Structure formats: C-alpha cells, structure tokens
Amino acid sequence: MNHNSNGFTLLEVLFVLSVLSVLILIAVPIQASVLDKQTEANFLETLEMDILYTQSLSYNSRSRYQLFFPDQTHYVIKKYGTILERKVPEGWSIKKRTLPTISFNREGTIRKPGTMTIYTQTTQYNLVCPLGKGRCYFEKQ
C-alpha cells in the first residue's frame, strides 16, 4: 500500500514553529531599541528647535522669553504666560546643573551660559549653552 500524502508531519510543524518563535523573540528587543533611539533623536531635535525659537522670540520682540524645566516631566517657554509646553519622555530625568533657565537678551545672546544634563533610558546628554551668540548644542556622554 503506497501512501502519498500532501501534508506536513507533526515534527516538521513543531520545528517551523520553534524557529519562528526564536525569530520573534529576537525581533522584539531590536524594535524597542530602535524606538528608544528615535524617541531620543526626536526629542533632542525638538528641544534644540524650541531653544532657537525662544532666541528668535527674544530677538524679534526685544523682550525676554525663557525656556525652563519646572519639573522632570515637561518644559515650558514663557514670557508673561505660557507660550509653549512640551512633555519629556517618560523615564527621563533632567539635572539643571548651571543652567536652570535658558533665556536670551534683546540681541539674541544667552543671558546666563551653562550646562544641563539629560538622562534618557540608555544615554546621557549634556546641553551646553556657551557665552556669546553661538547656538546651544548637545554632547553625548
């Protein structure tokens, strides 16, 4: 009696399922890592643009605007009232060090230069705002 079947054996199905399970287990941490790196890049770019926005507001209106972190969860740009408010990603922390507030004078020069540290889930960045008309920049630690 000749059996000609077109299906898979139980052993073949289990083997394929185990290979797929291993691939899924490897792929999930890779996706989480990529997502964390993209969140870092987006937040730092947005913060840099908001600092330039604060500088532009100060220069164009000839009055003082300031960007500061009232707590670990968000930062604010304000003059007399809040102009803009953004959230800091969850699990991050900010150490203000020598830069509690970022503000510019009428000429667009930073009023009090300094450094603050931003701790992400995996990386540490220093935000450096030097004296003069130079832009603030990030240093990865």
N, C-alpha and C positions, 0 to 999 in steps of 0.2 A: 504494500500500500504506500503510495507516494503522496506525502503531504506537501502541498505547495501553498504556504501562507504569505500574505502580503503585510502582516503586522510586525510590530517590534516585540521582542521578548521583555519580560519584566526587568531583567538585568540591564538591558540597553536603555530602557526608560529611566531607571534609577541612576545610571551613570550620567546621562544627559542632564537630569535634574540636579545632580550634585555639582556638576561643572557650572551650570547656570547659577546656582546658589553661591558658589565661590566668587564668580564674577560680580554678582550683585553686592556681596559683602565688601568687595574691593572698591567698587564704584561709588558707594555712598560716602565714605570719608573724603574721597577725592572731590566730589561735588561740594561738600560742606567747606572744604579748604578753599576752593575756587570762589565760592560765595563770600567767605570772610574776606578774602583779598580784594574782591570787587567792592565790598562794602567799605573797606578801608580807603581804597582809591577814590571812591565817590565822595565820601565824607570829607577827606582832606582837600580834594579839589573844590568842593562847595565852600568849605571854610576859607580857603585861600581867596576865592572869588568874593565872598562876603567881606573879607578884610579890605580888599580893593574897593568894594562898593562903599564901605564905611569911609575910606580915604577920599573917594570921589565925592561923596556927600559933604564931607567937611570942607574940601577944597572949593567946590562949586557954590555952596551956600555961605561960605566964610563964617561958619559956626562949628561948634564942636559936637560931633557924634561919637558914640563909643560902642565898642563890641566887648561884651564880657560874659563870663560863665557864672550865673548866680548860684548854681549847684552843679552836680555831676551829670544831670540829665539833659541839659539844654544850654544854648547860648542865645544872647539877645543883642540886637542892635537898637539903640535908642538915642533920642535927643531929650525931649521932654516926656514923651511917651514911647511905648514900644513900636518900632517900625517893622522889625522882622524878628522872628523867633524860630529856631531850628532845634530839633532833638539830637542828642548824642546817642550813637548806637548803644544798645543795652549791653551791660557788662564792661563798658569802657570807663576809665576814670581820668580826671584832669588834675594835675598839680600845677598851680599857678606860678610857683617859684617867684621870679622877679617881674612877672607880667600879669598883674591882677586884672588890668583893663587895657584894651587896645584902643587908643584914641589919637587923633591927628589934629594939628593946628590948622590955621587958615591956609597955610602954604602947602598943606598935604604932607608935612613932616610929622613923624611919630612924636608924640609928646613925651612919653617915658619908655625908652627902649628896654627890652628884657627878653626873658625866655620862659616858656611854659612847656610842660611835658604832658603828652597824651599817651595813655596806656591803652592799647587795644587788647583783644583776646590773646594775641600772639606776639605783638611788636610794640616797641616804644619809639615815639617820635618826639623830637624837640621842635617847638615852634619858636623860631628866632626872629625877633624884630629889631634890627640894628638901628643905631642912630643915623640920621640923615634921610635922604629921600629914597633910599633903597627899599625894595619890597621885602616883606616878611617871607621867610622860607622855612621848609621842613627839613630836619636832619633825622634820618633813620638811625636808630641806635642798635 
